[in-house]
Amino acid sequence: MRRSVFKVTTAVSALLLSFTAPTLAEEGDIYLSAKAMVDVIGGKLVENPALVIRGGRIAAIGTAGQLSVPDGATEIALDGMTLTPGFMDMHVHLSGDAGGNFFAGLSYSAPRQAVVAVKNARKTLMAGFTTVRDVGAGGGSVIAVRDGINAGDIDGPRIFAVGNAIGITGGHCDNNFFPPEMGAKGGGIADGPWAIRAKVRENIKYGANAIKVCATGGVFSKGTKVGVQQLTLEELKSAVAEAHLRGMTIAAHAHGIDGIKAAIVAGVDSIEHASFADDEAISLAKEYGTYFSMDIYNTEYTLAFGEANGVPEENINKEKQVSKAQRDAFGRAVKAGVKMVFGSDAAIYPHGDNAKQFSRMVKYGMTPLQALQAATINAATLLKMENDIGALQEGFMADIVAVSGNPLDDISVTENVAFIMQGGKVVKSAK
């Protein structure tokens, strides 16, 4: 009995300590308070939260009035606002733009792509997305932008960059828009298990911190059928084995049923698009613990503006094949309990509009909380960063956004972020 009392007393003491900040501030300390905070792990709304930010991380967390203000700390009061973890988009292409002529980007050099990526990285960050996974860019352009952000040279989200997406000759990841005499070829093209494995190694050599393969045809490539498998099971297993050996997560672009299933069985960490996933594919994803990253917003932009932007008829027709099927598959996957992350395919629509997907995720089957979890703790877990980012917890990186209103009541408030902090640095102040 005495032992039991000791345990309870210890627990209460620990809880009280969690609501007590150090009385002396360190240089750069911030005391942040707001009306409410979304606890994405506990799945609840916390009233009157207060946080002490120190050294880029959350040093203490509690409630206003209980968590004391360290002497000399900078105070930021976000009255009437709700805090959430910084959003995370697991499928972007920062070096691409949706507007303008569809073919213009095909002529961009790697330095030109990097300039575009710098612009889009800032737009993405200012929309509240503090971490992204860039799943394909040529010439190391986005890898260079990531390194520039990490060095503090430019502003942008934390980036996991795959470099060149890996796929077969003539497949979705290849450049099929030019005649043979021009010799155009995607930087990640390889055929056969060992050649695929060599490409994974090459990407890592030149700075990739994630890997992506193209398992099926795609919407925005020439001459590929969206639902047809391209990489063989043996090729997929080879890519997965090398990626995992090197400590990398690996994504598979896969619209069609056969490609989705092969990629899941091969052990990929996430399926991108998953447009035609049937019940068997959904069951396999649950069995293997595979994440689905489904871009269910961008179809609206493509069908509304694609023709004016010069998107060829072939590609618009493929988008029409995908859109409804993908949204239906999304709803079934959510209902079945497949692990889901937020993946928008930004570049197919304008960067900075990423948060518009939240409302579609709710419309097609998620609760607002599930949509937020997909873009925070789920994404962090996919990246194996769940103890560092994706939630507002002591010791975590201080990636924080604030919105007016309650996103658990109205998810669309995420489209207008009022305040952004990334790694303890305020990058957007509330007006």
VOBA-358190 format. One record per residue (C-alpha): residue number from 1; y, z negated, x negated; chain. Coordinates in Angstrom, 1 decimal. Example, Ala and Ser with C-alpha at 12.3 -4.5 7.8 and 13.67 -1.06 7.14 Angstrom:
2
<1, <-4.5, -7.8, -12.3>, A>
<2, <-1.1, -7.1, -13.7>, A>
END
This chain:
431
<1, <0.0, 0.0, 0.0>, A>
<2, <2.4, -0.9, -2.8>, A>
<3, <1.5, 2.4, -4.5>, A>
<4, <2.4, 4.2, -1.3>, A>
<5, <5.8, 2.5, -1.1>, A>
<6, <6.5, 3.5, -4.7>, A>
<7, <5.7, 7.1, -3.9>, A>
<8, <8.1, 7.2, -0.9>, A>
<9, <10.8, 5.4, -2.9>, A>
<10, <10.5, 7.9, -5.7>, A>
<11, <10.6, 10.8, -3.3>, A>
<12, <13.7, 9.5, -1.6>, A>
<13, <15.4, 8.9, -5.0>, A>
<14, <14.6, 12.4, -6.1>, A>
<15, <16.1, 13.7, -2.8>, A>
<16, <19.3, 11.7, -3.3>, A>
<17, <19.6, 12.9, -6.9>, A>
<18, <19.4, 16.5, -5.7>, A>
<19, <22.6, 15.9, -3.7>, A>
<20, <24.5, 14.4, -6.6>, A>
<21, <26.2, 16.6, -9.1>, A>
<22, <27.2, 15.5, -12.6>, A>
<23, <30.6, 13.8, -12.5>, A>
<24, <31.9, 15.7, -15.5>, A>
<25, <32.3, 19.5, -15.3>, A>
<26, <31.3, 21.8, -18.0>, A>
<27, <33.7, 24.7, -18.8>, A>
<28, <33.3, 27.4, -16.1>, A>
<29, <31.7, 25.1, -13.5>, A>
<30, <32.2, 26.2, -9.8>, A>
<31, <31.8, 24.1, -6.7>, A>
<32, <31.0, 26.5, -3.8>, A>
<33, <30.9, 25.5, -0.2>, A>
<34, <30.5, 27.4, 3.1>, A>
<35, <29.8, 27.0, 6.8>, A>
<36, <26.1, 27.8, 6.5>, A>
<37, <23.5, 29.1, 4.2>, A>
<38, <20.2, 31.0, 4.8>, A>
<39, <17.2, 29.3, 3.2>, A>
<40, <15.0, 32.4, 2.9>, A>
<41, <12.0, 30.4, 1.6>, A>
<42, <12.2, 27.7, 4.3>, A>
<43, <13.2, 30.3, 6.9>, A>
<44, <16.1, 28.3, 8.3>, A>
<45, <19.9, 28.0, 8.4>, A>
<46, <21.4, 25.1, 6.5>, A>
<47, <24.7, 23.8, 7.8>, A>
<48, <27.7, 22.9, 5.4>, A>
<49, <26.0, 23.8, 2.1>, A>
<50, <27.5, 23.0, -1.2>, A>
<51, <26.4, 24.3, -4.6>, A>
<52, <27.4, 23.6, -8.2>, A>
<53, <27.2, 26.7, -10.4>, A>
<54, <26.9, 26.2, -14.1>, A>
<55, <26.0, 28.6, -16.9>, A>
<56, <25.3, 31.4, -14.4>, A>
<57, <22.7, 29.3, -12.4>, A>
<58, <22.6, 26.9, -9.5>, A>
<59, <22.8, 23.5, -11.2>, A>
<60, <22.8, 21.5, -8.0>, A>
<61, <22.6, 22.1, -4.3>, A>
<62, <23.2, 19.9, -1.2>, A>
<63, <25.7, 19.6, 1.6>, A>
<64, <29.4, 19.2, 1.5>, A>
<65, <30.3, 15.5, 1.5>, A>
<66, <27.0, 14.6, -0.1>, A>
<67, <27.1, 16.8, -3.2>, A>
<68, <30.1, 15.5, -5.2>, A>
<69, <32.5, 17.9, -7.0>, A>
<70, <32.3, 17.7, -10.8>, A>
<71, <35.6, 16.6, -12.3>, A>
<72, <37.5, 19.8, -13.3>, A>
<73, <35.3, 22.2, -11.5>, A>
<74, <36.8, 25.3, -9.8>, A>
<75, <36.4, 24.9, -6.0>, A>
<76, <35.6, 27.9, -3.8>, A>
<77, <35.6, 27.1, 0.0>, A>
<78, <34.2, 29.9, 2.1>, A>
<79, <35.2, 28.5, 5.5>, A>
<80, <33.4, 30.1, 8.4>, A>
<81, <31.1, 32.1, 6.2>, A>
<82, <27.3, 32.1, 5.7>, A>
<83, <25.7, 32.3, 2.2>, A>
<84, <22.6, 34.3, 1.4>, A>
<85, <21.0, 35.2, -1.8>, A>
<86, <22.3, 38.5, -3.4>, A>
<87, <20.5, 41.4, -1.7>, A>
<88, <17.9, 43.4, -3.6>, A>
<89, <17.1, 47.1, -3.0>, A>
<90, <13.7, 48.2, -4.5>, A>
<91, <14.2, 52.0, -4.1>, A>
<92, <17.4, 53.6, -5.4>, A>
<93, <18.4, 56.6, -7.5>, A>
<94, <21.8, 55.6, -9.1>, A>
<95, <22.2, 58.9, -10.9>, A>
<96, <22.1, 61.0, -7.7>, A>
<97, <24.7, 61.5, -4.9>, A>
<98, <24.1, 62.5, -1.3>, A>
<99, <27.4, 64.2, -0.7>, A>
<100, <28.6, 67.6, -2.1>, A>
<101, <26.3, 70.4, -2.9>, A>
<102, <22.5, 69.6, -2.9>, A>
<103, <21.9, 71.8, -6.1>, A>
<104, <24.9, 70.5, -8.1>, A>
<105, <23.0, 67.5, -9.5>, A>
<106, <20.2, 69.8, -10.8>, A>
<107, <22.6, 71.1, -13.5>, A>
<108, <23.8, 67.6, -14.6>, A>
<109, <23.2, 66.6, -18.2>, A>
<110, <21.9, 63.1, -19.0>, A>
<111, <25.4, 61.9, -20.0>, A>
<112, <26.8, 63.3, -16.7>, A>
<113, <24.0, 61.6, -14.8>, A>
<114, <24.9, 58.3, -16.5>, A>
<115, <28.6, 58.7, -15.4>, A>
<116, <27.4, 59.2, -11.8>, A>
<117, <25.2, 56.1, -12.2>, A>
<118, <28.1, 54.0, -13.4>, A>
<119, <30.1, 54.8, -10.3>, A>
<120, <27.1, 54.2, -8.0>, A>
<121, <26.1, 51.0, -9.7>, A>
<122, <29.5, 49.5, -8.9>, A>
<123, <29.4, 50.7, -5.3>, A>
<124, <26.0, 49.1, -5.0>, A>
<125, <27.1, 45.8, -6.4>, A>
<126, <30.2, 45.7, -4.2>, A>
<127, <27.9, 46.1, -1.2>, A>
<128, <26.2, 42.8, -2.1>, A>
<129, <23.2, 44.2, -3.9>, A>
<130, <22.9, 42.2, -7.1>, A>
<131, <19.5, 43.6, -8.1>, A>
<132, <18.0, 47.0, -7.7>, A>
<133, <15.0, 49.0, -8.9>, A>
<134, <15.9, 52.5, -9.9>, A>
<135, <12.8, 54.6, -9.3>, A>
<136, <13.7, 57.8, -11.1>, A>
<137, <16.5, 59.3, -13.3>, A>
<138, <16.5, 61.8, -16.0>, A>
<139, <17.2, 61.5, -19.7>, A>
<140, <17.4, 57.7, -19.8>, A>
<141, <20.7, 57.8, -17.9>, A>
<142, <20.1, 54.8, -15.7>, A>
<143, <18.4, 52.9, -18.6>, A>
<144, <21.6, 53.4, -20.5>, A>
<145, <23.7, 52.1, -17.6>, A>
<146, <21.4, 49.1, -17.2>, A>
<147, <21.9, 48.3, -20.9>, A>
<148, <25.7, 48.6, -20.5>, A>
<149, <25.6, 46.2, -17.5>, A>
<150, <23.5, 43.7, -19.5>, A>
<151, <26.0, 44.0, -22.4>, A>
<152, <28.9, 43.3, -20.1>, A>
<153, <30.5, 46.7, -20.7>, A>
<154, <30.4, 47.7, -17.0>, A>
<155, <29.8, 46.1, -13.6>, A>
<156, <26.7, 46.7, -11.7>, A>
<157, <23.6, 45.2, -10.3>, A>
<158, <20.7, 43.9, -12.3>, A>
<159, <18.5, 47.0, -12.8>, A>
<160, <14.8, 47.6, -13.2>, A>
<161, <14.7, 51.2, -14.3>, A>
<162, <11.6, 53.4, -14.4>, A>
<163, <13.2, 56.2, -16.4>, A>
<164, <11.3, 59.4, -15.6>, A>
<165, <9.1, 59.3, -12.6>, A>
<166, <5.6, 60.4, -13.6>, A>
<167, <3.7, 63.2, -11.8>, A>
<168, <1.7, 66.4, -12.0>, A>
<169, <2.8, 69.9, -13.0>, A>
<170, <4.5, 71.4, -9.9>, A>
<171, <4.4, 68.2, -8.0>, A>
<172, <7.0, 66.1, -6.4>, A>
<173, <8.3, 64.6, -9.7>, A>
<174, <8.6, 68.1, -11.3>, A>
<175, <11.6, 70.4, -11.2>, A>
<176, <10.4, 73.3, -9.1>, A>
<177, <13.7, 74.8, -8.1>, A>
<178, <14.1, 77.3, -11.0>, A>
<179, <12.1, 80.5, -12.0>, A>
<180, <9.3, 80.3, -14.7>, A>
<181, <11.4, 82.0, -17.4>, A>
<182, <13.9, 79.0, -17.4>, A>
<183, <11.1, 76.6, -18.4>, A>
<184, <12.5, 73.8, -16.2>, A>
<185, <10.2, 70.7, -16.2>, A>
<186, <10.5, 67.1, -15.2>, A>
<187, <10.6, 64.6, -18.0>, A>
<188, <7.6, 62.6, -16.6>, A>
<189, <5.2, 65.5, -16.1>, A>
<190, <1.6, 65.0, -17.3>, A>
<191, <-1.9, 66.1, -16.2>, A>
<192, <-5.1, 64.1, -16.7>, A>
<193, <-5.6, 60.3, -17.1>, A>
<194, <-4.8, 60.1, -20.8>, A>
<195, <-1.8, 62.3, -20.5>, A>
<196, <-0.5, 60.2, -17.6>, A>
<197, <-1.2, 57.1, -19.7>, A>
<198, <0.8, 58.5, -22.6>, A>
<199, <3.7, 59.1, -20.3>, A>
<200, <3.7, 55.5, -19.2>, A>
<201, <3.8, 54.5, -22.9>, A>
<202, <6.6, 57.0, -23.6>, A>
<203, <8.7, 55.6, -20.7>, A>
<204, <8.3, 52.1, -22.0>, A>
<205, <9.1, 53.2, -25.6>, A>
<206, <12.5, 54.5, -24.4>, A>
<207, <13.4, 51.4, -22.4>, A>
<208, <11.8, 51.5, -18.9>, A>
<209, <11.2, 48.0, -17.5>, A>
<210, <9.2, 49.3, -14.5>, A>
<211, <7.0, 52.4, -13.8>, A>
<212, <6.8, 54.9, -11.0>, A>
<213, <4.2, 57.6, -10.3>, A>
<214, <4.3, 60.3, -7.6>, A>
<215, <0.9, 60.2, -5.7>, A>
<216, <1.8, 62.8, -3.0>, A>
<217, <4.3, 65.5, -2.2>, A>
<218, <7.7, 64.6, -1.1>, A>
<219, <10.6, 65.6, 1.2>, A>
<220, <13.2, 66.6, -1.4>, A>
<221, <11.0, 68.6, -3.8>, A>
<222, <10.4, 72.3, -3.5>, A>
<223, <6.9, 73.7, -2.6>, A>
<224, <5.2, 70.4, -2.1>, A>
<225, <3.6, 69.2, 1.2>, A>
<226, <4.7, 65.7, 2.1>, A>
<227, <1.2, 64.4, 3.1>, A>
<228, <-0.9, 66.0, 0.3>, A>
<229, <-2.3, 63.9, -2.5>, A>
<230, <-1.3, 65.0, -6.0>, A>
<231, <-2.4, 62.4, -8.6>, A>
<232, <-6.2, 61.8, -8.6>, A>
<233, <-7.6, 58.3, -8.3>, A>
<234, <-8.5, 58.5, -12.0>, A>
<235, <-5.0, 59.4, -13.0>, A>
<236, <-3.6, 56.6, -10.8>, A>
<237, <-5.9, 54.0, -12.3>, A>
<238, <-4.9, 55.1, -15.8>, A>
<239, <-1.2, 54.7, -15.0>, A>
<240, <-1.8, 51.3, -13.4>, A>
<241, <-3.9, 50.0, -16.2>, A>
<242, <-1.3, 50.9, -18.9>, A>
<243, <1.6, 49.6, -16.9>, A>
<244, <-0.1, 46.3, -16.2>, A>
<245, <-1.3, 46.0, -19.8>, A>
<246, <2.3, 46.2, -20.9>, A>
<247, <3.4, 43.7, -18.3>, A>
<248, <5.2, 46.2, -16.0>, A>
<249, <5.1, 46.6, -12.3>, A>
<250, <4.2, 50.0, -11.0>, A>
<251, <5.4, 51.8, -7.8>, A>
<252, <3.8, 54.9, -6.2>, A>
<253, <5.7, 57.4, -4.2>, A>
<254, <3.2, 58.2, -1.4>, A>
<255, <3.8, 59.7, 2.0>, A>
<256, <0.3, 60.9, 2.9>, A>
<257, <-2.7, 58.9, 3.9>, A>
<258, <-5.0, 59.9, 1.1>, A>
<259, <-2.4, 59.3, -1.6>, A>
<260, <-1.4, 55.9, -0.1>, A>
<261, <-5.0, 54.7, -0.1>, A>
<262, <-5.8, 56.0, -3.6>, A>
<263, <-2.7, 54.3, -5.0>, A>
<264, <-3.6, 51.0, -3.3>, A>
<265, <-7.2, 51.1, -4.6>, A>
<266, <-5.9, 52.0, -8.0>, A>
<267, <-3.9, 48.8, -8.0>, A>
<268, <-0.2, 49.8, -7.7>, A>
<269, <2.2, 47.0, -6.9>, A>
<270, <4.2, 48.9, -4.2>, A>
<271, <3.9, 52.0, -2.1>, A>
<272, <7.2, 53.9, -1.7>, A>
<273, <7.8, 55.5, 1.8>, A>
<274, <4.2, 55.0, 3.2>, A>
<275, <5.3, 57.4, 5.9>, A>
<276, <1.9, 58.4, 7.4>, A>
<277, <0.1, 55.1, 6.7>, A>
<278, <-2.7, 54.6, 9.2>, A>
<279, <-4.5, 51.4, 10.2>, A>
<280, <-7.0, 51.7, 7.4>, A>
<281, <-4.2, 52.1, 4.8>, A>
<282, <-2.4, 49.1, 6.3>, A>
<283, <-5.6, 47.0, 6.1>, A>
<284, <-6.0, 48.1, 2.5>, A>
<285, <-2.5, 47.1, 1.7>, A>
<286, <-3.2, 43.6, 3.1>, A>
<287, <-6.5, 43.3, 1.3>, A>
<288, <-5.0, 44.3, -2.1>, A>
<289, <-1.7, 42.5, -1.7>, A>
<290, <0.3, 45.8, -2.0>, A>
<291, <3.9, 45.9, -1.0>, A>
<292, <5.3, 48.6, 1.3>, A>
<293, <8.9, 49.8, 0.5>, A>
<294, <9.9, 52.0, 3.5>, A>
<295, <13.2, 53.9, 3.6>, A>
<296, <13.7, 54.0, 7.4>, A>
<297, <17.4, 54.4, 7.5>, A>
<298, <18.2, 57.5, 5.4>, A>
<299, <16.6, 60.0, 7.8>, A>
<300, <19.7, 59.6, 10.0>, A>
<301, <22.0, 60.7, 7.2>, A>
<302, <19.8, 63.7, 6.2>, A>
<303, <19.4, 65.0, 9.7>, A>
<304, <23.1, 64.6, 10.4>, A>
<305, <24.6, 65.8, 7.2>, A>
<306, <21.9, 67.5, 5.2>, A>
<307, <22.6, 71.1, 6.2>, A>
<308, <26.4, 70.7, 5.5>, A>
<309, <25.5, 69.3, 2.1>, A>
<310, <23.4, 72.3, 1.3>, A>
<311, <20.0, 70.8, 1.7>, A>
<312, <17.5, 73.7, 2.1>, A>
<313, <15.8, 74.2, 5.4>, A>
<314, <12.4, 73.5, 3.9>, A>
<315, <13.5, 69.9, 3.0>, A>
<316, <15.2, 69.2, 6.3>, A>
<317, <12.0, 70.3, 8.1>, A>
<318, <10.0, 67.9, 6.0>, A>
<319, <12.4, 65.1, 6.8>, A>
<320, <11.8, 65.9, 10.5>, A>
<321, <8.0, 65.5, 9.9>, A>
<322, <8.5, 62.2, 8.3>, A>
<323, <11.1, 60.3, 10.2>, A>
<324, <9.4, 59.2, 13.4>, A>
<325, <6.0, 58.8, 11.8>, A>
<326, <7.4, 56.6, 9.1>, A>
<327, <9.2, 54.3, 11.6>, A>
<328, <6.1, 54.0, 13.6>, A>
<329, <4.1, 53.1, 10.5>, A>
<330, <6.8, 50.6, 9.5>, A>
<331, <6.4, 48.7, 12.8>, A>
<332, <2.6, 48.7, 12.6>, A>
<333, <2.7, 47.4, 9.0>, A>
<334, <5.2, 44.6, 9.9>, A>
<335, <3.1, 43.6, 12.9>, A>
<336, <-0.1, 43.6, 10.7>, A>
<337, <1.6, 41.3, 8.1>, A>
<338, <1.8, 43.7, 5.2>, A>
<339, <4.1, 42.4, 2.4>, A>
<340, <7.4, 44.3, 2.7>, A>
<341, <10.4, 44.8, 0.5>, A>
<342, <13.7, 46.4, 1.2>, A>
<343, <13.8, 50.0, -0.2>, A>
<344, <16.5, 52.4, 1.0>, A>
<345, <16.2, 55.5, -1.2>, A>
<346, <20.0, 55.4, -1.9>, A>
<347, <21.1, 58.8, -3.2>, A>
<348, <19.5, 60.5, -0.2>, A>
<349, <22.5, 58.8, 1.7>, A>
<350, <25.7, 57.5, 0.0>, A>
<351, <25.4, 54.6, -2.3>, A>
<352, <27.1, 51.5, -1.0>, A>
<353, <25.7, 52.0, 2.5>, A>
<354, <22.5, 50.3, 1.5>, A>
<355, <22.9, 47.4, 4.0>, A>
<356, <22.8, 49.8, 7.0>, A>
<357, <19.0, 49.7, 6.6>, A>
<358, <18.9, 46.0, 7.6>, A>
<359, <19.6, 46.8, 11.3>, A>
<360, <17.0, 49.5, 11.4>, A>
<361, <14.4, 47.2, 9.9>, A>
<362, <15.1, 44.8, 12.8>, A>
<363, <15.2, 47.6, 15.3>, A>
<364, <11.8, 48.8, 14.3>, A>
<365, <9.9, 45.5, 14.2>, A>
<366, <11.3, 42.8, 11.9>, A>
<367, <13.1, 39.7, 12.8>, A>
<368, <16.5, 39.3, 11.0>, A>
<369, <14.9, 36.6, 8.8>, A>
<370, <12.1, 39.0, 7.8>, A>
<371, <14.6, 41.7, 6.9>, A>
<372, <16.5, 39.3, 4.7>, A>
<373, <13.3, 38.0, 3.1>, A>
<374, <12.3, 41.6, 2.3>, A>
<375, <15.6, 42.1, 0.4>, A>
<376, <15.5, 38.7, -1.4>, A>
<377, <12.5, 36.6, -2.1>, A>
<378, <9.9, 39.3, -1.3>, A>
<379, <11.6, 41.7, -3.7>, A>
<380, <11.9, 39.0, -6.4>, A>
<381, <8.2, 38.3, -6.0>, A>
<382, <7.3, 42.0, -6.4>, A>
<383, <9.3, 42.0, -9.6>, A>
<384, <7.6, 38.8, -10.7>, A>
<385, <11.0, 37.1, -10.8>, A>
<386, <10.4, 34.8, -7.8>, A>
<387, <11.2, 31.7, -9.9>, A>
<388, <14.5, 33.1, -11.1>, A>
<389, <16.2, 35.2, -8.4>, A>
<390, <15.9, 36.0, -4.7>, A>
<391, <16.7, 32.5, -3.3>, A>
<392, <19.3, 29.9, -3.3>, A>
<393, <17.5, 27.1, -5.2>, A>
<394, <18.3, 24.8, -8.1>, A>
<395, <17.7, 26.5, -11.4>, A>
<396, <17.9, 30.0, -9.9>, A>
<397, <20.4, 32.6, -11.0>, A>
<398, <23.6, 32.3, -9.0>, A>
<399, <23.4, 35.6, -7.2>, A>
<400, <25.1, 34.8, -3.9>, A>
<401, <26.8, 36.8, -1.1>, A>
<402, <28.8, 35.5, 1.9>, A>
<403, <29.2, 37.2, 5.2>, A>
<404, <31.3, 36.3, 8.3>, A>
<405, <28.9, 35.2, 11.0>, A>
<406, <25.3, 34.4, 11.1>, A>
<407, <22.9, 37.2, 9.9>, A>
<408, <20.0, 35.5, 11.6>, A>
<409, <21.8, 36.2, 14.9>, A>
<410, <23.3, 39.5, 14.0>, A>
<411, <21.9, 41.2, 11.0>, A>
<412, <24.6, 43.9, 11.0>, A>
<413, <27.1, 41.4, 9.5>, A>
<414, <25.3, 42.2, 6.1>, A>
<415, <27.2, 45.5, 6.2>, A>
<416, <30.5, 43.8, 5.5>, A>
<417, <30.0, 41.4, 2.6>, A>
<418, <33.1, 39.2, 2.1>, A>
<419, <32.2, 37.5, -1.2>, A>
<420, <29.8, 38.3, -4.1>, A>
<421, <28.7, 36.3, -7.0>, A>
<422, <26.3, 37.7, -9.6>, A>
<423, <24.9, 35.4, -12.3>, A>
<424, <27.7, 32.9, -11.6>, A>
<425, <30.4, 35.5, -12.0>, A>
<426, <32.6, 36.2, -8.9>, A>
<427, <32.7, 40.0, -8.6>, A>
<428, <34.3, 40.0, -5.1>, A>
<429, <36.5, 37.3, -3.7>, A>
<430, <36.9, 36.5, 0.0>, A>
<431, <40.3, 37.5, 1.3>, A>
END
